[in-house]
């Protein structure tokens, strides 16, 4: 088995039975905010050719840094069989069919599928609304001798699922940020630094839980970070380590892996990892010194990369302009029926949200299920966004603003009080299909907690499953003093009271052991 990085979460898996291309991403995503790091527009010719003629295509989920529709349309033969995750909706299949793909191999969640001649795959989907209503997934590949796990940025709730198929040789997984929080929020510098440090630590801790559970021979940090070449976003790159950003590069996580006794593999686009029995050989597309220079002299590397793309960025910015519409009326006609469809979710939001769009202020009043021009009513949430971006996503009827807008980091946010998951679930679910699922999940979430088996953690008896996403706290729970952190999503609980430190609507059942 041979695995070749093609940038970010992109991967070419070659076996004697055939090849699989996973998540090929090349074109800047999220309104030109995210670029692959290191750059992957200069792949070795043999790799560039191989990824255009695979035996199978695997797209883990719908996000723009995984589903690069432009690249697929321009490069991938439409008869390439697609390994399709077992998602609750058919959005991914519809998007790929719209590009012209016709051959789909439907898998069942977590079950092995024999592709022939001993090549076996299993796809583990994750379908919580918070992780994207369109779903996310991880891939396990076995060629009869070696087994590879491509977890990309899928946060599987069952931490043992990925190793349930047998011993793992290579484990590719995300460790870096893939979210806009906390950088877009209005916070004092010192408070922002605390939030950034906590977020980075929770990302690393979660990744390490998966590393320890899967127990692979070698771990390959992947699926991030992106880099930011637009001058207005350049400060999100972690160059010196002092930046207020959640995007450390793979060298930081490799240090964590080494400190804990794990074999980590540094990779750049074009790096090939060859497995042959007990032998594991790593070959880079350039000298080791040139690879290290990317990370050791990152400012210089990013400067050259940015210079190459500044004309593209300027042209892309001009493409944002859309014909101005009666935006309030358009949003009202689109969103008010969805709000009526999702009363539990709207009640969970519990306050109005102000959209400040340059010359226009729009109030999304969740308690009253209304969209209107803002007239100085009370609000609990605020987004300040370039109106051109909103006009763009509205004109294209994008149903997931998390993917199409928020991940761009091109906005500012404010909230009164704690994080509110229902608010973001609304913006991820702007279709009847998605909102119906979001409302069903909201109903489950707002029901009284069902009994959960107890476990012992650091002198406390706590319910086994996290009230946020039902992650197993015997695996993901980490105690520091009187604070329990669920490292799957970084949610924290006060062990003395059970109070959630992230949001008010989650409480952990807890007591002192023996009491």
C-alpha positions as CSV (number, residue, x, y, z in Angstrom):
1,X,0.0,0.0,0.0
2,X,1.1,3.5,-0.8
3,X,-0.4,6.7,0.5
4,X,0.5,10.1,-1.1
5,X,-0.6,13.4,0.3
6,X,-2.2,15.7,-2.2
7,X,-2.7,18.6,0.2
8,X,-4.9,19.3,3.3
9,X,-7.1,16.3,3.7
10,X,-6.4,15.2,0.1
11,X,-5.0,11.7,-0.2
12,X,-4.1,9.2,-3.0
13,X,-4.3,5.6,-1.7
14,X,-2.7,3.1,-4.1
15,X,-3.0,-0.7,-3.6
16,X,-2.4,-3.7,-5.9
17,X,-6.2,-3.8,-6.5
18,X,-6.7,-0.1,-7.4
19,X,-6.5,3.4,-6.2
20,X,-8.7,5.8,-4.2
21,X,-8.5,9.6,-4.4
22,X,-9.8,11.2,-1.2
23,X,-11.0,14.8,-0.8
24,X,-8.9,16.5,-3.6
25,X,-9.0,20.2,-2.8
26,X,-7.0,22.8,-4.9
27,X,-9.1,25.9,-5.4
28,X,-9.3,28.5,-2.6
29,X,-12.4,28.0,-0.5
30,X,-14.9,30.1,1.5
31,X,-14.8,33.3,-0.5
32,X,-11.1,33.0,-1.2
33,X,-10.2,32.8,2.5
34,X,-8.7,29.3,2.8
35,X,-5.7,28.1,0.7
36,X,-4.1,24.7,1.1
37,X,-1.0,24.7,3.3
38,X,1.6,23.8,2.2
39,X,0.6,24.8,-1.4
40,X,-0.4,21.9,-3.6
41,X,-0.5,23.6,-7.0
42,X,3.0,22.2,-7.8
43,X,2.5,18.4,-7.3
44,X,4.9,16.0,-9.0
45,X,3.7,15.2,-12.5
46,X,3.2,11.5,-11.8
47,X,1.0,12.3,-8.8
48,X,-1.0,15.0,-10.6
49,X,-1.7,12.4,-13.3
50,X,-2.6,9.6,-10.9
51,X,-5.2,11.6,-9.1
52,X,-7.0,12.3,-12.3
53,X,-7.4,8.6,-13.1
54,X,-8.3,6.7,-9.9
55,X,-10.2,3.5,-9.5
56,X,-12.5,5.2,-6.9
57,X,-13.3,8.7,-5.6
58,X,-14.2,9.4,-2.0
59,X,-15.5,12.7,-0.8
60,X,-15.8,12.7,3.0
61,X,-18.3,15.6,3.3
62,X,-19.7,18.7,1.7
63,X,-17.4,21.4,3.0
64,X,-15.5,23.4,0.4
65,X,-12.1,22.3,1.5
66,X,-13.1,18.6,0.8
67,X,-15.6,18.9,-2.0
68,X,-13.8,21.0,-4.7
69,X,-16.5,21.0,-7.4
70,X,-14.5,23.1,-9.8
71,X,-11.5,20.8,-9.7
72,X,-13.7,17.7,-10.0
73,X,-15.6,19.2,-13.0
74,X,-12.3,20.0,-14.7
75,X,-10.3,16.9,-13.9
76,X,-12.1,13.8,-12.8
77,X,-13.6,11.3,-15.3
78,X,-17.4,11.2,-14.6
79,X,-17.5,7.4,-14.8
80,X,-15.2,7.1,-11.8
81,X,-17.1,5.1,-9.1
82,X,-17.8,7.2,-6.0
83,X,-17.6,5.6,-2.6
84,X,-20.7,7.0,-1.0
85,X,-21.1,7.4,2.8
86,X,-24.3,6.3,4.4
87,X,-25.6,9.8,5.2
88,X,-29.2,10.5,6.3
89,X,-29.7,12.9,3.3
90,X,-28.7,12.5,-0.3
91,X,-27.1,16.0,-0.6
92,X,-23.6,14.7,-1.4
93,X,-24.9,12.4,-4.1
94,X,-27.1,15.1,-5.6
95,X,-24.1,17.5,-5.8
96,X,-21.9,14.9,-7.5
97,X,-24.7,13.9,-9.9
98,X,-25.0,17.5,-10.8
99,X,-21.3,17.4,-11.8
100,X,-22.0,14.4,-14.0
101,X,-21.0,11.5,-11.8
102,X,-23.2,8.5,-12.3
103,X,-21.5,5.5,-10.7
104,X,-22.0,5.2,-6.9
105,X,-21.1,2.5,-4.5
106,X,-23.4,2.8,-1.6
107,X,-21.9,1.7,1.8
108,X,-23.6,1.0,5.1
109,X,-22.5,2.9,8.2
110,X,-19.4,1.3,9.7
111,X,-19.8,-2.0,7.7
112,X,-17.1,-3.4,5.4
113,X,-17.6,-3.3,1.7
114,X,-15.6,-5.6,-0.5
115,X,-14.6,-3.8,-3.7
116,X,-13.1,-7.0,-5.2
117,X,-9.9,-9.0,-5.0
118,X,-9.6,-8.4,-1.3
119,X,-9.8,-4.6,-1.3
120,X,-12.1,-3.7,1.6
121,X,-13.4,-0.3,2.7
122,X,-15.6,0.8,5.6
123,X,-17.0,4.3,5.9
124,X,-18.0,5.7,9.3
125,X,-20.4,8.6,9.0
126,X,-21.0,11.3,11.6
127,X,-24.4,12.9,11.3
128,X,-24.9,15.2,14.2
129,X,-26.4,18.6,13.1
130,X,-23.5,20.4,14.9
131,X,-21.0,18.6,12.7
132,X,-23.0,19.5,9.5
133,X,-26.5,18.3,8.5
134,X,-25.0,17.0,5.3
135,X,-22.8,14.6,7.3
136,X,-19.1,14.0,7.8
137,X,-17.3,10.7,7.5
138,X,-14.1,8.7,7.9
139,X,-12.7,6.0,5.6
140,X,-11.0,2.7,6.5
141,X,-9.1,0.9,3.7
142,X,-7.7,-2.7,3.9
143,X,-5.8,-4.2,1.0
144,X,-5.4,-7.7,2.6
145,X,-2.1,-6.7,4.2
146,X,-2.2,-3.1,5.4
147,X,-4.9,-1.0,6.9
148,X,-5.2,2.8,6.6
149,X,-7.6,5.1,8.5
150,X,-8.4,8.4,6.8
151,X,-10.2,10.2,9.5
152,X,-9.7,13.7,8.0
153,X,-11.8,16.0,10.3
154,X,-14.6,13.6,11.2
155,X,-15.2,13.5,14.9
156,X,-16.6,10.0,15.4
157,X,-18.6,9.6,18.6
158,X,-17.6,6.0,19.1
159,X,-13.8,6.3,19.5
160,X,-13.3,2.5,19.1
161,X,-15.1,2.3,15.8
162,X,-12.1,3.1,13.6
163,X,-10.0,0.3,15.1
164,X,-12.8,-2.2,15.1
165,X,-11.7,-3.6,11.7
166,X,-8.3,-4.6,12.9
167,X,-4.8,-3.3,13.5
168,X,-4.0,0.0,11.7
169,X,-0.8,0.9,10.0
170,X,-1.4,4.6,9.0
171,X,-3.8,7.1,10.7
172,X,-4.5,10.4,8.9
173,X,-6.4,12.9,11.1
174,X,-7.1,16.5,11.8
175,X,-5.5,18.2,14.7
176,X,-5.8,21.9,13.8
177,X,-8.6,24.4,13.8
178,X,-11.4,24.4,11.2
179,X,-13.7,27.0,12.7
180,X,-14.1,30.7,13.0
181,X,-14.2,30.7,16.8
182,X,-13.0,32.5,18.8
183,X,-11.2,34.9,16.4
184,X,-14.3,36.6,15.0
185,X,-15.8,37.5,18.5
186,X,-15.5,40.8,20.2
187,X,-13.1,40.1,23.1
188,X,-10.3,42.0,24.9
189,X,-6.8,40.8,23.7
190,X,-6.0,38.9,26.9
191,X,-9.3,37.2,27.0
192,X,-9.0,36.3,23.3
193,X,-5.5,34.8,24.0
194,X,-7.1,32.6,26.7
195,X,-9.8,31.5,24.4
196,X,-7.4,30.7,21.6
197,X,-5.1,28.7,23.8
198,X,-8.0,26.7,25.3
199,X,-9.3,26.0,21.8
200,X,-5.9,24.8,20.5
201,X,-5.4,22.6,23.5
202,X,-8.9,21.1,23.2
203,X,-8.2,20.3,19.5
204,X,-4.9,18.6,20.4
205,X,-6.5,16.7,23.3
206,X,-9.3,15.4,21.1
207,X,-6.9,14.4,18.3
208,X,-4.7,12.6,20.9
209,X,-7.7,10.6,22.2
210,X,-8.2,9.3,18.7
211,X,-4.5,8.6,18.2
212,X,-4.4,6.5,21.4
213,X,-7.6,4.7,20.6
214,X,-6.7,3.7,17.1
215,X,-3.1,2.8,18.0
216,X,-1.7,3.0,14.5
217,X,2.0,2.3,13.7
218,X,2.3,5.8,12.3
219,X,0.2,9.0,12.6
220,X,0.0,11.6,9.8
221,X,-1.3,15.0,10.8
222,X,-3.5,16.2,8.0
223,X,-6.8,18.1,7.1
224,X,-5.3,21.4,8.1
225,X,-4.4,24.0,8.8
226,X,-5.4,26.2,5.9
227,X,-3.4,29.3,5.3
228,X,-4.8,32.8,4.7
229,X,-3.3,34.8,1.8
230,X,-5.8,37.7,1.6
231,X,-4.0,40.6,3.4
232,X,-7.2,41.2,5.5
233,X,-7.0,37.7,6.9
234,X,-3.2,37.2,7.0
235,X,-3.0,37.5,10.8
236,X,-4.9,34.2,11.1
237,X,-1.7,32.4,10.0
238,X,0.4,31.0,12.9
239,X,3.9,32.1,12.1
240,X,5.7,33.1,15.3
241,X,3.3,31.3,17.6
242,X,2.1,34.6,19.3
243,X,-0.8,35.1,16.8
244,X,-4.4,35.0,18.1
245,X,-5.2,32.1,15.9
246,X,-6.3,28.4,16.3
247,X,-4.4,27.3,13.3
248,X,-1.0,25.8,14.4
249,X,0.7,23.7,11.7
250,X,1.6,20.1,11.8
251,X,5.0,20.6,13.4
252,X,3.3,21.6,16.6
253,X,1.2,18.4,16.7
254,X,4.2,16.3,15.8
255,X,5.9,17.6,18.9
256,X,2.9,16.5,20.9
257,X,2.9,13.0,19.3
258,X,6.6,12.6,20.0
259,X,6.2,13.7,23.6
260,X,3.6,11.0,24.1
261,X,5.7,8.3,22.4
262,X,3.9,8.1,19.1
263,X,5.4,7.9,15.6
264,X,4.3,10.9,13.6
265,X,5.1,11.5,10.0
266,X,5.7,15.0,8.6
267,X,4.1,15.3,5.2
268,X,3.7,17.9,2.5
269,X,1.8,17.6,-0.8
270,X,3.6,14.9,-2.8
271,X,4.9,13.1,0.3
272,X,4.6,9.3,-0.2
273,X,4.4,6.8,2.6
274,X,5.1,3.2,1.3
275,X,4.0,0.2,3.4
276,X,5.6,-3.2,2.6
277,X,5.3,-5.7,5.4
278,X,7.0,-4.2,8.4
279,X,8.8,-1.6,6.3
280,X,7.5,2.0,6.3
281,X,9.3,4.4,4.0
282,X,8.6,8.1,3.7
283,X,9.7,10.0,0.5
284,X,9.2,13.7,0.1
285,X,8.9,15.5,-3.3
286,X,11.9,17.7,-2.3
287,X,14.9,17.5,0.0
288,X,14.4,17.2,3.8
289,X,16.0,20.6,4.2
290,X,13.5,22.1,1.7
291,X,10.6,20.5,3.6
292,X,11.8,21.9,7.0
293,X,12.2,25.3,5.4
294,X,8.5,25.5,4.7
295,X,7.9,25.5,8.4
296,X,11.0,27.0,9.8
297,X,10.9,30.0,7.4
298,X,7.1,30.1,7.2
299,X,6.9,33.9,6.8
300,X,9.1,33.8,3.7
301,X,7.2,30.8,2.3
302,X,3.8,32.5,2.8
303,X,5.1,35.7,1.4
304,X,6.1,34.0,-1.9
305,X,2.8,32.0,-1.9
306,X,0.8,35.2,-1.3
307,X,2.6,37.1,-4.1
308,X,1.6,34.5,-6.6
309,X,-2.0,34.7,-5.6
310,X,-2.6,38.4,-5.0
311,X,-3.9,39.0,-8.5
312,X,-6.3,36.1,-8.1
313,X,-7.5,37.4,-4.7
314,X,-8.2,40.9,-6.2
315,X,-10.1,39.4,-9.1
316,X,-12.0,37.1,-6.7
317,X,-13.1,40.0,-4.5
318,X,-14.6,41.7,-7.6
319,X,-16.7,38.6,-8.2
320,X,-18.5,39.1,-4.9
321,X,-20.7,41.8,-6.3
322,X,-24.3,40.8,-6.9
323,X,-27.2,42.8,-8.1
324,X,-28.7,44.4,-5.0
325,X,-32.1,42.9,-4.0
326,X,-34.8,43.5,-1.5
327,X,-32.8,41.4,1.0
328,X,-35.2,41.7,3.9
329,X,-38.1,40.5,1.8
330,X,-36.0,37.7,0.3
331,X,-34.9,36.5,3.7
332,X,-38.4,36.8,5.1
333,X,-39.9,34.6,2.4
334,X,-37.1,32.0,2.8
335,X,-36.6,31.9,6.5
336,X,-40.0,32.6,8.1
337,X,-41.4,29.3,6.9
338,X,-38.3,27.5,8.1
339,X,-38.7,29.1,11.5
340,X,-42.4,28.0,11.7
341,X,-41.2,24.5,10.8
342,X,-38.7,24.5,13.7
343,X,-40.4,26.0,16.9
344,X,-38.2,24.0,19.3
345,X,-35.0,25.1,17.6
346,X,-36.2,28.8,17.6
347,X,-37.1,28.5,21.3
348,X,-33.7,27.1,21.9
349,X,-32.1,30.1,20.3
350,X,-34.3,32.2,22.6
351,X,-33.4,35.7,21.4
352,X,-33.2,37.8,18.2
353,X,-30.1,37.9,16.0
354,X,-29.0,41.2,14.4
355,X,-27.4,40.9,10.9
356,X,-25.5,44.2,10.4
357,X,-24.9,44.3,6.6
358,X,-23.2,47.6,5.9
359,X,-26.1,49.9,5.0
360,X,-28.8,47.4,6.1
361,X,-29.7,46.0,9.6
362,X,-31.8,42.9,9.6
363,X,-33.4,41.4,12.7
364,X,-34.0,37.7,12.8
365,X,-36.4,37.4,15.6
366,X,-36.4,33.8,16.7
367,X,-39.0,34.0,19.5
368,X,-41.5,35.7,17.2
369,X,-40.4,33.7,14.1
370,X,-40.0,37.0,12.1
371,X,-37.5,38.6,9.8
372,X,-37.7,42.3,9.6
373,X,-35.8,45.6,9.3
374,X,-34.1,46.3,12.6
375,X,-35.8,49.1,14.6
376,X,-33.6,49.0,17.7
377,X,-35.3,46.0,19.3
378,X,-33.4,43.9,21.8
379,X,-31.1,41.2,20.5
380,X,-28.9,38.5,21.9
381,X,-26.6,37.8,19.0
382,X,-25.0,40.0,16.3
383,X,-23.1,39.3,13.1
384,X,-21.4,42.1,11.1
385,X,-20.9,40.9,7.5
386,X,-20.1,42.5,4.2
387,X,-23.5,42.8,2.5
388,X,-21.9,41.6,-0.8
389,X,-21.2,38.2,0.8
390,X,-24.7,37.8,2.1
391,X,-26.2,38.9,-1.3
392,X,-24.0,36.2,-2.8
393,X,-25.1,33.3,-0.6
394,X,-28.7,34.4,-0.9
395,X,-28.5,34.6,-4.7
396,X,-27.1,31.1,-4.8
397,X,-29.6,29.8,-2.2
398,X,-26.9,28.3,-0.1
399,X,-28.5,26.2,2.6
400,X,-25.4,25.9,4.9
401,X,-24.0,29.4,5.9
402,X,-21.5,27.7,8.1
403,X,-19.8,26.2,5.1
404,X,-20.5,29.0,2.5
405,X,-20.0,32.0,4.7
406,X,-18.9,31.6,8.3
407,X,-15.8,29.5,7.6
408,X,-14.5,32.4,5.6
409,X,-13.9,34.2,8.9
410,X,-14.9,37.3,7.0
411,X,-17.3,38.6,9.7
412,X,-17.4,39.8,13.3
413,X,-19.7,38.3,16.0
414,X,-21.0,39.2,19.4
415,X,-23.3,37.3,21.7
416,X,-24.8,38.0,25.1
417,X,-24.1,35.0,27.3
418,X,-22.9,31.6,26.4
419,X,-22.5,29.7,23.1
420,X,-25.9,28.8,21.6
421,X,-25.7,25.7,19.4
422,X,-29.3,26.1,18.2
423,X,-28.4,29.5,16.5
424,X,-25.7,27.9,14.4
425,X,-27.8,24.9,13.7
426,X,-30.3,27.2,12.2
427,X,-27.8,28.8,9.8
428,X,-26.6,25.3,8.8
429,X,-30.1,24.1,8.0
430,X,-31.6,26.5,5.5
431,X,-33.8,24.1,3.6
432,X,-36.9,22.1,4.5
433,X,-34.9,18.8,4.4
434,X,-32.2,20.1,6.7
435,X,-34.5,22.1,9.1
436,X,-36.7,19.1,9.6
437,X,-33.7,17.2,10.9
438,X,-32.5,20.1,12.9
439,X,-35.9,20.4,14.6
440,X,-36.1,16.7,15.3
441,X,-32.7,16.9,17.0
442,X,-33.6,20.0,18.9
443,X,-36.7,18.1,20.3
444,X,-34.4,15.3,21.5
445,X,-31.9,17.7,23.0
446,X,-34.6,19.7,24.9
447,X,-36.3,16.6,26.4
448,X,-35.4,15.7,29.9
449,X,-32.2,13.8,30.1
450,X,-32.5,10.0,29.8
451,X,-30.7,7.9,32.4
452,X,-27.0,7.3,31.7
453,X,-24.8,4.7,33.3
454,X,-22.5,6.2,35.9
455,X,-18.7,6.1,35.8
456,X,-16.0,7.2,38.3
457,X,-13.6,10.0,37.3
458,X,-11.1,11.5,39.6
459,X,-13.2,11.0,42.8
460,X,-16.5,11.9,41.2
461,X,-19.4,9.8,40.0
462,X,-20.6,11.2,36.7
463,X,-23.0,10.1,33.9
464,X,-21.0,8.3,31.3
465,X,-22.3,10.1,28.2
466,X,-21.7,13.8,27.7
467,X,-25.0,15.8,27.6
468,X,-23.8,17.7,24.7
469,X,-23.2,15.0,22.0
470,X,-23.4,11.8,24.0
471,X,-19.6,11.2,23.7
472,X,-18.3,8.5,26.1
473,X,-16.7,10.4,29.0
474,X,-14.8,7.3,30.0
475,X,-12.8,7.9,26.8
476,X,-13.1,11.6,26.1
477,X,-13.4,12.9,29.7
478,X,-10.4,14.7,31.1
479,X,-10.3,16.2,34.6
480,X,-8.3,19.2,35.7
481,X,-9.1,20.1,39.3
482,X,-12.8,20.4,39.5
483,X,-13.3,20.9,35.8
484,X,-14.2,18.0,33.4
485,X,-13.5,18.6,29.7
486,X,-15.2,16.4,27.1
487,X,-12.3,16.5,24.6
488,X,-14.5,15.4,21.6
489,X,-15.9,18.9,21.3
490,X,-14.1,20.8,24.1
491,X,-17.2,21.2,26.4
492,X,-16.4,21.8,30.0
493,X,-18.4,21.1,33.2
494,X,-17.9,22.1,36.8
495,X,-17.7,18.8,38.7
496,X,-19.0,20.4,42.0
497,X,-22.3,21.6,40.5
498,X,-22.5,19.8,37.1
499,X,-22.9,23.2,35.5
500,X,-21.8,23.5,31.8
501,X,-19.2,26.2,31.4
502,X,-20.0,26.5,27.6
503,X,-23.8,26.8,27.5
504,X,-26.6,27.0,30.0
505,X,-28.8,24.2,28.5
506,X,-26.4,21.4,29.3
507,X,-25.9,20.0,32.8
508,X,-23.9,17.0,33.9
509,X,-25.3,14.7,36.5
510,X,-22.5,14.4,39.0
511,X,-21.8,13.8,42.7
512,X,-18.8,13.0,44.9
513,X,-17.9,9.4,44.7
514,X,-19.4,7.5,47.7
515,X,-22.0,10.1,48.4
